[in-house]
Amino acid sequence: MSETTQGNETVLEVFLLGLKTWTAEVKWLGKSVLTRFEISRLEKELNREYGILGRLAESPRGKKDEKELSLRQIDFLKEEIETLRTELALDREERMSALRKDQD
């Protein structure tokens, strides 16, 4: 009887580990999808801002303030996109490292 109980505990432990792993994967997938969506949205905004800057560059004088604002917005968007990409890559690396550690 002790072998059966011990086997049931093992099956339960494996099931719980699988459930924890599945839950962690779903959470990471959701975070990944939302982050990638945000990056895509920021890239569209960046392209729009480049268009605005291009139109301002073709304008006659007197648009210096608007050009500077557009350049600052472009710099901000580039930084934000890079930050999100870096966070996503670091999160994945930490997750994979934790999984490798748990397997040992």
Buried (B, 14 or more C-beta within 10 A) or exposed (E): EEEEEEEEEEEEEEEEEEEEEEEEEEEBEEBBEEBEEBBEEBEEBBEEBEEBBEEBEEEEEEBEEBBEBBEEBBEBBBEBBEEBEEEBEEBEEEBEEEEEEEEE
